[in-house]
């Protein structure tokens, strides 16, 4: 779930971070230092952070569900979307 980076904060603990050093525009990834669960991906040049939905206390309440599906070109044939949901092979321009 992409959100403005300045709205992301942990309510407890401290995330560990990882960033590849072999890419021109690396993404900063935050994860739980104890169990390794991926929490966020920070896209600094866009001011966005991608929150991993499964990390929310109440995903149904806090997230509500997807509005669009992106990068659908690589999905397995059994993956389905709700009727009327916009889908894109890649990230829309």
N, CA, C and O atoms as a GROMACS GRO file, in nm:
protein
  372
    1UNK      N    1   0.086  -0.115   0.000
    1UNK     CA    2   0.000   0.000   0.000
    1UNK      C    3   0.092   0.122   0.000
    1UNK      O    4   0.155   0.150   0.102
    2UNK      N    5   0.101   0.197  -0.110
    2UNK     CA    6   0.186   0.316  -0.112
    2UNK      C    7   0.124   0.431  -0.032
    2UNK      O    8   0.006   0.462  -0.046
    3UNK      N    9   0.206   0.492   0.050
    3UNK     CA   10   0.163   0.606   0.131
    3UNK      C   11   0.277   0.708   0.134
    3UNK      O   12   0.392   0.672   0.110
    4UNK      N   13   0.248   0.835   0.162
    4UNK     CA   14   0.356   0.933   0.176
    4UNK      C   15   0.452   0.890   0.288
    4UNK      O   16   0.410   0.852   0.397
    5UNK      N   17   0.581   0.896   0.259
    5UNK     CA   18   0.682   0.849   0.355
    5UNK      C   19   0.674   0.919   0.490
    5UNK      O   20   0.702   0.858   0.593
    6UNK      N   21   0.637   1.045   0.491
    6UNK     CA   22   0.633   1.117   0.618
    6UNK      C   23   0.516   1.076   0.707
    6UNK      O   24   0.504   1.125   0.819
    7UNK      N   25   0.430   0.987   0.659
    7UNK     CA   26   0.320   0.937   0.742
    7UNK      C   27   0.350   0.800   0.803
    7UNK      O   28   0.270   0.749   0.881
    8UNK      N   29   0.464   0.741   0.768
    8UNK     CA   30   0.499   0.608   0.817
    8UNK      C   31   0.577   0.618   0.946
    8UNK      O   32   0.677   0.688   0.956
    9UNK      N   33   0.528   0.545   1.046
    9UNK     CA   34   0.603   0.539   1.173
    9UNK      C   35   0.566   0.411   1.245
    9UNK      O   36   0.453   0.363   1.238
   10UNK      N   37   0.663   0.357   1.313
   10UNK     CA   38   0.640   0.237   1.393
   10UNK      C   39   0.582   0.278   1.527
   10UNK      O   40   0.614   0.385   1.580
   11UNK      N   41   0.497   0.195   1.582
   11UNK     CA   42   0.439   0.226   1.712
   11UNK      C   43   0.520   0.164   1.826
   11UNK      O   44   0.503   0.200   1.942
   12UNK      N   45   0.607   0.071   1.790
   12UNK     CA   46   0.697   0.015   1.892
   12UNK      C   47   0.818  -0.047   1.824
   12UNK      O   48   0.810  -0.089   1.708
   13UNK      N   49   0.928  -0.052   1.894
   13UNK     CA   50   1.049  -0.114   1.841
   13UNK      C   51   1.120  -0.029   1.738
   13UNK      O   52   1.080   0.084   1.709
   14UNK      N   53   1.226  -0.086   1.682
   14UNK     CA   54   1.309  -0.019   1.583
   14UNK      C   55   1.328  -0.115   1.465
   14UNK      O   56   1.363  -0.231   1.485
   15UNK      N   57   1.305  -0.068   1.346
   15UNK     CA   58   1.323  -0.152   1.227
   15UNK      C   59   1.470  -0.159   1.189
   15UNK      O   60   1.545  -0.064   1.208
   16UNK      N   61   1.510  -0.273   1.135
   16UNK     CA   62   1.641  -0.285   1.072
   16UNK      C   63   1.624  -0.242   0.927
   16UNK      O   64   1.512  -0.246   0.874
   17UNK      N   65   1.734  -0.202   0.862
   17UNK     CA   66   1.722  -0.154   0.725
   17UNK      C   67   1.826  -0.219   0.636
   17UNK      O   68   1.934  -0.258   0.680
   18UNK      N   69   1.791  -0.230   0.508
   18UNK     CA   70   1.882  -0.285   0.408
   18UNK      C   71   1.865  -0.206   0.279
   18UNK      O   72   1.754  -0.174   0.239
   19UNK      N   73   1.977  -0.176   0.217
   19UNK     CA   74   1.975  -0.107   0.089
   19UNK      C   75   2.089  -0.161   0.003
   19UNK      O   76   2.205  -0.164   0.046
   20UNK      N   77   2.056  -0.205  -0.118
   20UNK     CA   78   2.159  -0.257  -0.208
   20UNK      C   79   2.252  -0.144  -0.248
   20UNK      O   80   2.208  -0.030  -0.263
   21UNK      N   81   2.380  -0.176  -0.267
   21UNK     CA   82   2.476  -0.073  -0.308
   21UNK      C   83   2.517  -0.087  -0.454
   21UNK      O   84   2.609  -0.019  -0.500
   22UNK      N   85   2.450  -0.176  -0.528
   22UNK     CA   86   2.486  -0.199  -0.668
   22UNK      C   87   2.382  -0.144  -0.766
   22UNK      O   88   2.386  -0.175  -0.885
   23UNK      N   89   2.289  -0.063  -0.718
   23UNK     CA   90   2.185  -0.007  -0.804
   23UNK      C   91   2.193   0.145  -0.807
   23UNK      O   92   2.233   0.208  -0.708
   24UNK      N   93   2.156   0.204  -0.919
   24UNK     CA   94   2.158   0.350  -0.931
   24UNK      C   95   2.053   0.415  -0.844
   24UNK      O   96   2.077   0.523  -0.788
   25UNK      N   97   1.935   0.352  -0.830
   25UNK     CA   98   1.827   0.406  -0.747
   25UNK      C   99   1.779   0.296  -0.653
   25UNK      O  100   1.670   0.242  -0.671
   26UNK      N  101   1.859   0.264  -0.553
   26UNK     CA  102   1.820   0.155  -0.463
   26UNK      C  103   1.701   0.193  -0.375
   26UNK      O  104   1.676   0.310  -0.348
   27UNK      N  105   1.630   0.091  -0.332
   27UNK     CA  106   1.518   0.108  -0.239
   27UNK      C  107   1.566   0.072  -0.099
   27UNK      O  108   1.636  -0.028  -0.081
   28UNK      N  109   1.528   0.152  -0.003
   28UNK     CA  110   1.559   0.123   0.136
   28UNK      C  111   1.449   0.034   0.191
   28UNK      O  112   1.332   0.072   0.188
   29UNK      N  113   1.484  -0.082   0.239
   29UNK     CA  114   1.385  -0.177   0.290
   29UNK      C  115   1.398  -0.185   0.442
   29UNK      O  116   1.508  -0.200   0.496
   30UNK      N  117   1.285  -0.176   0.509
   30UNK     CA  118   1.281  -0.186   0.655
   30UNK      C  119   1.215  -0.318   0.692
   30UNK      O  120   1.118  -0.360   0.630
   31UNK      N  121   1.271  -0.383   0.793
   31UNK     CA  122   1.219  -0.514   0.834
   31UNK      C  123   1.238  -0.534   0.983
   31UNK      O  124   1.316  -0.463   1.047
   32UNK      N  125   1.167  -0.631   1.038
   32UNK     CA  126   1.179  -0.663   1.180
   32UNK      C  127   1.314  -0.730   1.204
   32UNK      O  128   1.346  -0.830   1.140
   33UNK      N  129   1.395  -0.675   1.296
   33UNK     CA  130   1.526  -0.734   1.320
   33UNK      C  131   1.520  -0.869   1.392
   33UNK      O  132   1.618  -0.944   1.394
   34UNK      N  133   1.406  -0.900   1.451
   34UNK     CA  134   1.394  -1.026   1.524
   34UNK      C  135   1.346  -1.141   1.435
   34UNK      O  136   1.402  -1.250   1.439
   35UNK      N  137   1.242  -1.117   1.354
   35UNK     CA  138   1.185  -1.227   1.274
   35UNK      C  139   1.209  -1.211   1.125
   35UNK      O  140   1.189  -1.306   1.049
   36UNK      N  141   1.252  -1.092   1.080
   36UNK     CA  142   1.281  -1.070   0.939
   36UNK      C  143   1.164  -1.029   0.854
   36UNK      O  144   1.178  -1.016   0.733
   37UNK      N  145   1.047  -1.008   0.913
   37UNK     CA  146   0.930  -0.967   0.836
   37UNK      C  147   0.955  -0.833   0.768
   37UNK      O  148   0.998  -0.737   0.831
   38UNK      N  149   0.929  -0.828   0.637
   38UNK     CA  150   0.945  -0.705   0.559
   38UNK      C  151   0.831  -0.610   0.596
   38UNK      O  152   0.714  -0.646   0.582
   39UNK      N  153   0.864  -0.491   0.641
   39UNK     CA  154   0.765  -0.394   0.686
   39UNK      C  155   0.734  -0.287   0.582
   39UNK      O  156   0.617  -0.262   0.551
   40UNK      N  157   0.838  -0.224   0.528
   40UNK     CA  158   0.822  -0.113   0.435
   40UNK      C  159   0.929  -0.120   0.327
   40UNK      O  160   1.036  -0.176   0.346
   41UNK      N  161   0.897  -0.061   0.212
   41UNK     CA  162   0.997  -0.030   0.110
   41UNK      C  163   0.986   0.120   0.088
   41UNK      O  164   0.879   0.172   0.056
   42UNK      N  165   1.097   0.191   0.104
   42UNK     CA  166   1.098   0.337   0.091
   42UNK      C  167   1.150   0.376  -0.047
   42UNK      O  168   1.260   0.336  -0.087
   43UNK      N  169   1.071   0.454  -0.119
   43UNK     CA  170   1.107   0.503  -0.251
   43UNK      C  171   1.133   0.653  -0.234
   43UNK      O  172   1.045   0.736  -0.258
   44UNK      N  173   1.254   0.685  -0.194
   44UNK     CA  174   1.286   0.822  -0.153
   44UNK      C  175   1.264   0.925  -0.262
   44UNK      O  176   1.215   1.034  -0.233
   45UNK      N  177   1.300   0.893  -0.387
   45UNK     CA  178   1.288   0.995  -0.493
   45UNK      C  179   1.143   1.032  -0.522
   45UNK      O  180   1.117   1.134  -0.584
   46UNK      N  181   1.049   0.950  -0.477
   46UNK     CA  182   0.907   0.980  -0.496
   46UNK      C  183   0.839   1.020  -0.365
   46UNK      O  184   0.721   1.056  -0.365
   47UNK      N  185   0.912   1.014  -0.254
   47UNK     CA  186   0.853   1.048  -0.125
   47UNK      C  187   0.748   0.948  -0.079
   47UNK      O  188   0.657   0.983  -0.004
   48UNK      N  189   0.761   0.824  -0.126
   48UNK     CA  190   0.663   0.720  -0.093
   48UNK      C  191   0.727   0.607  -0.015
   48UNK      O  192   0.846   0.579  -0.027
   49UNK      N  193   0.644   0.542   0.064
   49UNK     CA  194   0.682   0.417   0.128
   49UNK      C  195   0.571   0.317   0.099
   49UNK      O  196   0.453   0.350   0.104
   50UNK      N  197   0.609   0.195   0.069
   50UNK     CA  198   0.513   0.089   0.044
   50UNK      C  199   0.502   0.008   0.172
   50UNK      O  200   0.596  -0.060   0.212
   51UNK      N  201   0.386   0.015   0.236
   51UNK     CA  202   0.359  -0.058   0.359
   51UNK      C  203   0.311  -0.198   0.323
   51UNK      O  204   0.223  -0.213   0.239
   52UNK      N  205   0.368  -0.298   0.385
   52UNK     CA  206   0.325  -0.436   0.362
   52UNK      C  207   0.197  -0.459   0.442
   52UNK      O  208   0.198  -0.450   0.564
   53UNK      N  209   0.089  -0.488   0.373
   53UNK     CA  210  -0.045  -0.495   0.433
   53UNK      C  211  -0.051  -0.594   0.549
   53UNK      O  212  -0.119  -0.568   0.649
   54UNK      N  213   0.017  -0.705   0.537
   54UNK     CA  214   0.012  -0.807   0.642
   54UNK      C  215   0.072  -0.762   0.774
   54UNK      O  216   0.057  -0.833   0.874
   55UNK      N  217   0.139  -0.648   0.777
   55UNK     CA  218   0.199  -0.600   0.901
   55UNK      C  219   0.105  -0.509   0.981
   55UNK      O  220   0.135  -0.473   1.094
   56UNK      N  221  -0.009  -0.473   0.922
   56UNK     CA  222  -0.104  -0.386   0.992
   56UNK      C  223  -0.177  -0.463   1.102
   56UNK      O  224  -0.202  -0.583   1.088
   57UNK      N  225  -0.212  -0.395   1.209
   57UNK     CA  226  -0.287  -0.458   1.318
   57UNK      C  227  -0.422  -0.510   1.271
   57UNK      O  228  -0.462  -0.620   1.309
   58UNK      N  229  -0.491  -0.432   1.188
   58UNK     CA  230  -0.622  -0.472   1.138
   58UNK      C  231  -0.629  -0.436   0.990
   58UNK      O  232  -0.683  -0.331   0.955
   59UNK      N  233  -0.575  -0.522   0.902
   59UNK     CA  234  -0.569  -0.488   0.760
   59UNK      C  235  -0.706  -0.456   0.700
   59UNK      O  236  -0.716  -0.367   0.616
   60UNK      N  237  -0.809  -0.526   0.741
   60UNK     CA  238  -0.942  -0.501   0.686
   60UNK      C  239  -0.988  -0.359   0.718
   60UNK      O  240  -1.044  -0.291   0.632
   61UNK      N  241  -0.964  -0.314   0.840
   61UNK     CA  242  -1.004  -0.180   0.882
   61UNK      C  243  -0.907  -0.074   0.830
   61UNK      O  244  -0.950   0.028   0.776
   62UNK      N  245  -0.776  -0.098   0.846
   62UNK     CA  246  -0.676   0.003   0.812
   62UNK      C  247  -0.654   0.018   0.662
   62UNK      O  248  -0.614   0.125   0.616
   63UNK      N  249  -0.680  -0.087   0.586
   63UNK     CA  250  -0.651  -0.086   0.442
   63UNK      C  251  -0.778  -0.085   0.358
   63UNK      O  252  -0.790  -0.005   0.265
   64UNK      N  253  -0.871  -0.171   0.389
   64UNK     CA  254  -0.998  -0.174   0.318
   64UNK      C  255  -0.998  -0.253   0.190
   64UNK      O  256  -1.105  -0.292   0.143
   65UNK      N  257  -0.885  -0.279   0.132
   65UNK     CA  258  -0.878  -0.358   0.011
   65UNK      C  259  -0.815  -0.283  -0.104
   65UNK      O  260  -0.809  -0.160  -0.102
   66UNK      N  261  -0.770  -0.355  -0.205
   66UNK     CA  262  -0.704  -0.292  -0.319
   66UNK      C  263  -0.801  -0.216  -0.407
   66UNK      O  264  -0.919  -0.250  -0.417
   67UNK      N  265  -0.749  -0.112  -0.471
   67UNK     CA  266  -0.829  -0.031  -0.565
   67UNK      C  267  -0.790  -0.059  -0.710
   67UNK      O  268  -0.872  -0.046  -0.800
   68UNK      N  269  -0.663  -0.098  -0.733
   68UNK     CA  270  -0.614  -0.136  -0.865
   68UNK      C  271  -0.513  -0.249  -0.847
   68UNK      O  272  -0.463  -0.272  -0.736
   69UNK      N  273  -0.484  -0.319  -0.956
   69UNK     CA  274  -0.380  -0.422  -0.957
   69UNK      C  275  -0.275  -0.383  -1.061
   69UNK      O  276  -0.309  -0.352  -1.175
   70UNK      N  277  -0.148  -0.383  -1.020
   70UNK     CA  278  -0.040  -0.348  -1.112
   70UNK      C  279   0.055  -0.466  -1.128
   70UNK      O  280   0.055  -0.559  -1.047
   71UNK      N  281   0.135  -0.461  -1.232
   71UNK     CA  282   0.230  -0.567  -1.267
   71UNK      C  283   0.159  -0.701  -1.283
   71UNK      O  284   0.208  -0.804  -1.235
   72UNK      N  285   0.047  -0.701  -1.351
   72UNK     CA  286  -0.032  -0.823  -1.366
   72UNK      C  287   0.022  -0.915  -1.475
   72UNK      O  288  -0.024  -1.029  -1.487
   73UNK      N  289   0.116  -0.871  -1.553
   73UNK     CA  290   0.167  -0.954  -1.663
   73UNK      C  291   0.235  -1.082  -1.614
   73UNK      O  292   0.244  -1.179  -1.689
   74UNK      N  293   0.283  -1.083  -1.491
   74UNK     CA  294   0.355  -1.200  -1.440
   74UNK      C  295   0.274  -1.286  -1.344
   74UNK      O  296   0.328  -1.376  -1.280
   75UNK      N  297   0.146  -1.259  -1.332
   75UNK     CA  298   0.064  -1.333  -1.236
   75UNK      C  299   0.035  -1.474  -1.284
   75UNK      O  300   0.024  -1.498  -1.404
   76UNK      N  301   0.022  -1.568  -1.191
   76UNK     CA  302  -0.020  -1.703  -1.229
   76UNK      C  303  -0.166  -1.701  -1.277
   76UNK      O  304  -0.243  -1.612  -1.240
   77UNK      N  305  -0.202  -1.798  -1.357
   77UNK     CA  306  -0.335  -1.800  -1.419
   77UNK      C  307  -0.449  -1.811  -1.317
   77UNK      O  308  -0.562  -1.773  -1.348
   78UNK      N  309  -0.422  -1.860  -1.199
   78UNK     CA  310  -0.528  -1.879  -1.099
   78UNK      C  311  -0.558  -1.753  -1.018
   78UNK      O  312  -0.652  -1.752  -0.939
   79UNK      N  313  -0.479  -1.649  -1.035
   79UNK     CA  314  -0.502  -1.525  -0.958
   79UNK      C  315  -0.622  -1.452  -1.018
   79UNK      O  316  -0.630  -1.432  -1.139
   80UNK      N  317  -0.714  -1.411  -0.933
   80UNK     CA  318  -0.835  -1.343  -0.978
   80UNK      C  319  -0.848  -1.206  -0.912
   80UNK      O  320  -0.794  -1.182  -0.804
   81UNK      N  321  -0.921  -1.118  -0.979
   81UNK     CA  322  -0.946  -0.984  -0.929
   81UNK      C  323  -1.097  -0.962  -0.920
   81UNK      O  324  -1.172  -1.024  -0.995
   82UNK      N  325  -1.140  -0.875  -0.830
   82UNK     CA  326  -1.284  -0.843  -0.824
   82UNK      C  327  -1.330  -0.781  -0.957
   82UNK      O  328  -1.254  -0.712  -1.024
   83UNK      N  329  -1.454  -0.807  -0.993
   83UNK     CA  330  -1.511  -0.750  -1.114
   83UNK      C  331  -1.499  -0.597  -1.111
   83UNK      O  332  -1.530  -0.534  -1.011
   84UNK      N  333  -1.455  -0.542  -1.221
   84UNK     CA  334  -1.446  -0.396  -1.233
   84UNK      C  335  -1.316  -0.336  -1.182
   84UNK      O  336  -1.294  -0.216  -1.200
   85UNK      N  337  -1.228  -0.415  -1.119
   85UNK     CA  338  -1.102  -0.360  -1.069
   85UNK      C  339  -1.010  -0.330  -1.187
   85UNK      O  340  -0.985  -0.418  -1.270
   86UNK      N  341  -0.958  -0.208  -1.196
   86UNK     CA  342  -0.862  -0.177  -1.302
   86UNK      C  343  -0.734  -0.259  -1.283
   86UNK      O  344  -0.684  -0.273  -1.171
   87UNK      N  345  -0.681  -0.312  -1.392
   87UNK     CA  346  -0.556  -0.389  -1.388
   87UNK      C  347  -0.459  -0.332  -1.491
   87UNK      O  348  -0.500  -0.280  -1.595
   88UNK      N  349  -0.329  -0.343  -1.461
   88UNK     CA  350  -0.225  -0.290  -1.549
   88UNK      C  351  -0.111  -0.391  -1.556
   88UNK      O  352  -0.070  -0.447  -1.455
   89UNK      N  353  -0.059  -0.413  -1.678
   89UNK     CA  354   0.055  -0.502  -1.696
   89UNK      C  355   0.177  -0.452  -1.620
   89UNK      O  356   0.254  -0.532  -1.566
   90UNK      N  357   0.193  -0.319  -1.617
   90UNK     CA  358   0.304  -0.253  -1.547
   90UNK      C  359   0.244  -0.144  -1.459
   90UNK      O  360   0.122  -0.133  -1.446
   91UNK      N  361   0.329  -0.065  -1.398
   91UNK     CA  362   0.281   0.050  -1.322
   91UNK      C  363   0.230   0.153  -1.421
   91UNK      O  364   0.301   0.188  -1.515
   92UNK      N  365   0.107   0.202  -1.402
   92UNK     CA  366   0.054   0.302  -1.498
   92UNK      C  367   0.134   0.432  -1.493
   92UNK      O  368   0.186   0.471  -1.389
   93UNK      N  369   0.141   0.497  -1.608
   93UNK     CA  370   0.218   0.621  -1.620
   93UNK      C  371   0.160   0.730  -1.540
   93UNK      O  372   0.213   0.841  -1.540
   0.00000   0.00000   0.00000
